[in-house]
Amino acid sequence: MPLAEQADHVLGLVTDPDMPTQVGRRTAERVTGWLGHRTGHRWTIDVRCDPLTAGHDTSEDLLDAVDRHREEQNWDFAICLTDLPLLLAKGPLLADVSTRRRVALVSLPALGAIRTYHRTYRLLTRLLDDLLPDGGDPPGRLGPVNRARHDGPVDVRYTTTRLRGWLRLVSGMVRANRPWQLVWGLSSALAAALAAAGFGLFTSTVWQLGDVLSPLRALTTTVFALALMTVWLIAAHGLWERVGRRAVRDRRLALLYNASTITTLSSGVACLYAVVYLVSLTGALSLIDEGVLARTLGHSADWPAYARLAWMVASMALIAGALGSSLETDAAVRQAAYGYREEQRRAQHAESDD
């Protein structure tokens, strides 16, 4: 039956677990309203969280998998939202459209880390304009996004400008990894850091050392502790990608994964440091008597004195946290540091290496 004669139309959104599913569900209602206004028909959107794209690493393979899913579910159109980074010869790929098969693909990391929901909604409306039978021909360039027609299985391709595209892709990969969850994922590291913080709070030498350090030296100590734990996590748990290993043959892709790993772990460790600092400051204010601290330091114990003390304690504790992270299994670290797609990819490659 022709599309225009049907009473209801269905758009299927096939999403990878975690962030792509969140984005798909958050944007579905807006896209439904846009489709109804655009076509004058009633639409429903079926959001399916299904890692059917696992095992595929090219746009053509992903579109084939989505097309098979569309036929099985009897959808009018299907769009896949994946957190897999896709690269072309000239830079990152944002989206591909196959009008013949009525399917499209969006690589969410290429949208960047900010305004993800709004950018996804705008891109989905563009892709649907391409897929709809009476769709127009939008401009060839949409801000930092380029649109080009192709001959072959992929009819329309969306790419980003080179420099901005790479920056957006790395930031989008970091957002998909959710670095803030590293704090609770590395329970052994957090426990070791808090234990060391508790020891430091009751050590007068640590009080004095924190009080005499200049702001520059204190900042250097913090940076050293952050860098040490980040490098320790990467080295101890084999998180560094090398070309030719773990099925990574593209040097650009290896660099991309490593940049994402460094940024993700650095951000996560910084969140861990912030938690330890707040706990240390709260403990210092609650447990250390002002008079005792003043006699030890040789001057009045004001707010800056407590802040410097907590700063030193947190930096020392983070170094202990790096050692505590060695107690975590490789699988636990991967689960804490990466989103679903990247965690599964690394787990599969670790099993193949074994």
C-alpha positions in Angstrom: 0.0 0.0 0.0 1.4 3.4 -0.9 2.8 5.5 2.0 0.2 8.3 1.5 -2.7 5.9 1.8 -1.7 4.3 5.2 -3.5 5.4 8.3 -0.4 5.2 10.5 3.3 5.3 9.7 6.1 4.1 11.8 9.7 5.3 12.1 12.0 2.9 13.8 15.0 4.2 15.8 17.5 1.5 16.4 19.8 2.6 19.2 23.0 1.3 20.9 22.6 0.9 24.6 23.3 3.7 27.1 23.6 7.2 25.6 22.2 6.5 22.1 19.1 5.1 23.7 18.7 8.1 26.0 19.1 10.4 23.0 16.6 8.5 20.9 14.0 8.5 23.6 14.5 12.2 24.5 14.1 13.3 20.8 11.4 10.9 19.7 8.5 13.1 20.8 9.8 16.2 19.0 10.5 14.2 15.8 7.0 12.7 15.9 5.5 16.2 16.0 7.8 17.3 13.2 6.8 14.3 11.0 3.1 14.9 11.6 3.5 18.6 10.6 5.8 17.8 7.7 3.7 15.1 6.1 0.1 15.7 7.4 -0.1 12.1 8.6 -0.1 10.4 11.9 3.3 8.9 12.9 4.6 6.8 15.7 8.3 6.2 16.6 9.5 2.8 17.8 12.7 3.2 19.8 14.5 -0.1 20.0 17.6 -0.5 22.2 19.3 -3.3 20.3 23.1 -3.7 19.8 22.5 -5.2 16.4 25.3 -3.1 15.0 27.8 -5.0 17.2 30.5 -6.6 15.1 30.1 -4.1 12.3 32.6 -1.2 11.8 31.7 0.3 8.4 28.7 2.4 7.4 27.6 0.0 4.7 27.5 -3.0 7.0 25.6 -1.0 9.6 23.0 0.2 7.0 22.6 -3.4 5.9 21.9 -4.6 9.4 19.4 -1.7 10.0 17.7 -2.5 6.7 17.2 -6.1 7.7 15.7 -4.9 11.1 13.4 -2.5 9.3 12.0 -5.3 7.1 11.5 -7.6 10.1 9.6 -4.9 12.0 7.7 -3.7 9.0 8.7 -0.1 9.6 8.3 2.7 7.0 11.8 4.0 7.7 14.6 3.1 10.1 17.4 5.2 11.5 20.3 3.9 13.6 21.8 5.9 16.4 25.2 4.5 17.3 28.1 5.7 19.5 30.6 4.1 17.1 33.1 6.6 15.6 33.2 6.3 11.8 36.0 7.7 9.7 36.3 8.6 6.0 39.5 9.4 4.1 39.0 13.1 4.7 37.7 13.0 8.3 34.8 11.9 10.5 31.5 10.7 9.1 28.4 12.2 10.7 25.5 10.4 8.9 24.7 8.3 5.8 21.4 7.9 4.0 20.1 5.1 1.7 16.9 6.3 0.2 16.4 3.1 -1.8 16.4 1.0 1.4 14.7 3.7 3.4 17.4 3.7 6.2 19.9 6.1 7.6 22.7 6.0 10.2 23.9 8.6 12.7 27.3 8.5 14.4 26.5 10.3 17.6 30.0 11.1 18.8 30.5 13.2 15.7 27.8 15.6 17.0 30.1 16.6 19.9 29.6 16.7 23.7 27.3 19.7 24.0 23.7 20.3 22.9 23.6 16.6 21.8 19.8 16.3 22.0 19.2 19.5 20.0 21.8 18.6 17.4 20.4 15.1 17.0 16.9 16.4 16.5 18.0 18.8 13.8 20.0 16.1 12.0 17.2 13.6 12.2 14.8 16.1 10.5 17.4 16.6 7.7 17.7 12.8 7.3 14.0 12.4 7.2 13.7 15.1 4.6 16.0 12.9 2.5 14.1 9.8 3.1 10.5 11.1 2.6 9.3 10.5 -1.0 8.5 14.2 -1.5 11.6 15.4 0.4 13.3 18.5 -1.0 17.0 19.0 -1.6 18.4 21.0 1.4 21.5 23.2 1.0 24.8 21.5 0.5 26.2 22.9 3.7 24.6 23.3 7.1 26.9 25.4 9.3 29.9 23.1 10.1 28.1 20.1 8.4 28.6 19.3 4.7 25.9 17.4 2.8 26.8 15.6 -0.5 25.0 13.2 -2.8 26.6 10.0 -3.9 26.0 7.2 -6.4 25.7 3.7 -4.9 24.2 2.2 -1.8 24.7 5.5 0.1 22.7 8.3 -1.6 23.4 11.2 0.8 26.4 11.6 3.1 26.8 14.1 5.9 30.3 15.0 7.1 31.8 17.7 9.3 34.5 20.3 8.6 37.9 18.7 9.3 39.3 20.6 12.4 36.0 21.1 14.2 34.9 17.6 13.2 37.9 16.0 14.9 37.4 18.0 18.1 33.7 17.2 18.2 34.3 13.6 17.6 36.8 13.2 20.5 34.5 15.2 22.8 31.5 13.1 21.7 33.4 9.9 22.5 34.3 11.2 25.9 30.7 12.2 26.6 29.6 8.7 25.6 32.1 7.2 28.1 30.5 9.2 30.9 33.8 10.0 32.8 31.9 11.1 35.9 30.9 7.5 36.6 34.5 6.5 37.0 34.3 7.8 40.6 31.9 5.0 41.7 33.2 2.4 39.2 36.7 2.3 40.8 35.6 1.4 44.2 39.0 0.1 45.3 40.7 3.3 44.2 38.1 5.4 46.0 38.4 3.3 49.2 42.2 3.6 49.1 42.1 7.4 48.5 39.6 7.9 51.4 41.7 5.7 53.7 44.8 7.8 52.9 42.8 11.0 53.4 41.8 9.8 56.8 45.4 9.1 57.7 46.5 12.5 56.4 43.9 14.4 58.4 45.4 13.3 61.7 49.1 13.8 60.7 50.6 17.1 61.8 53.4 16.8 59.3 50.8 16.8 56.5 49.2 19.9 58.0 52.5 21.8 58.1 53.5 20.6 54.6 50.3 21.8 53.1 50.6 25.2 54.9 54.1 26.0 53.6 53.5 25.0 50.0 53.2 27.9 47.6 50.1 27.9 45.3 52.3 26.9 42.4 53.8 24.0 44.2 50.4 22.9 45.5 49.0 23.0 41.9 52.0 21.1 40.6 51.4 18.4 43.3 47.8 18.1 42.2 48.6 17.9 38.5 51.3 15.2 39.3 48.8 13.2 41.3 46.1 13.4 38.5 48.6 12.5 35.8 50.1 9.6 37.9 46.7 8.0 38.5 45.7 8.4 34.8 48.9 6.9 33.5 48.7 4.1 36.1 45.2 3.2 35.0 46.2 3.1 31.3 49.4 1.1 31.9 48.1 -1.3 34.5 45.0 -2.3 32.6 46.2 -2.2 29.0 44.0 0.6 27.8 46.5 2.0 25.3 45.7 1.3 21.7 48.5 0.3 19.3 48.2 0.1 15.5 47.9 -3.5 14.4 46.7 -4.8 17.7 43.1 -5.4 18.9 41.8 -5.1 15.3 42.8 -1.4 15.0 44.5 -1.1 11.6 43.9 2.6 11.0 46.4 4.8 12.7 43.9 7.7 12.9 41.5 5.4 14.7 44.1 4.4 17.2 45.0 8.0 17.9 41.3 8.8 18.3 40.8 6.0 20.8 43.9 7.0 22.8 42.8 10.7 22.9 39.4 9.7 24.1 40.9 7.4 26.7 43.3 10.0 28.1 40.5 12.7 28.2 38.0 10.3 29.7 40.3 9.0 32.4 41.7 12.5 33.2 38.2 13.9 33.6 37.1 10.9 35.7 40.2 11.1 37.9 39.5 14.9 38.3 36.0 14.1 39.5 37.5 11.5 41.9 39.9 14.2 43.2 37.0 16.6 43.7 35.1 14.0 45.8 38.2 13.3 48.0 38.9 17.0 48.4 35.4 17.7 49.6 35.5 14.8 52.0 38.9 16.0 53.3 37.7 19.5 53.7 34.6 18.4 55.5 36.6 16.1 57.8 39.2 18.8 58.6 36.5 21.3 59.5 34.6 18.8 61.6 37.4 16.9 63.3 40.4 19.2 63.7 40.1 21.7 66.5 41.0 25.2 65.5 43.3 25.8 68.4 45.2 22.6 67.8 45.7 23.5 64.2 46.8 27.0 65.1 49.4 25.8 67.5 50.8 23.3 65.0 51.0 25.9 62.2 52.1 28.8 64.3 49.4 31.2 63.1 45.7 31.5 63.2 43.7 28.7 61.6 41.4 30.4 59.2 39.4 29.1 56.2 42.4 29.3 53.8 44.5 27.2 56.3 41.8 24.4 56.3 41.5 24.7 52.5 45.3 24.2 52.0 45.3 21.3 54.4 42.5 19.6 52.5 44.3 20.3 49.2 47.5 18.6 50.4 45.6 15.6 51.9 43.6 15.1 48.7 46.7 15.1 46.6 48.4 12.6 48.8 45.3 10.5 48.9 45.0 10.4 45.1 48.4 8.9 44.8 47.3 6.1 47.2 44.1 5.8 45.1 46.3 5.1 42.0 47.9 2.2 43.9 44.4 1.0 45.0 43.2 0.9 41.4 45.6 -2.0 40.8 43.2 -4.1 42.8 40.5 -3.6 40.2 40.1 -6.2 37.4 40.6 -5.1 33.8 37.0 -5.8 33.1 35.9 -3.6 36.0 38.1 -0.7 34.8 36.8 -1.0 31.2 33.2 -1.0 32.5 33.8 2.1 34.7 35.8 4.0 32.0 33.8 3.4 28.8 30.4 3.4 27.4 28.7 0.2 26.2 30.0 0.1 22.7 33.6 0.9 23.6 33.6 -1.4 26.6 32.3 -4.3 24.6 34.9 -3.7 21.8 37.8 -3.7 24.2 36.4 -6.7 26.1 36.2 -8.7 22.9 39.7 -7.7 21.8 41.0 -8.6 25.3 39.5 -12.1 25.0 41.0 -12.5 21.5 44.4 -11.5 22.8 44.1 -14.1 25.6 
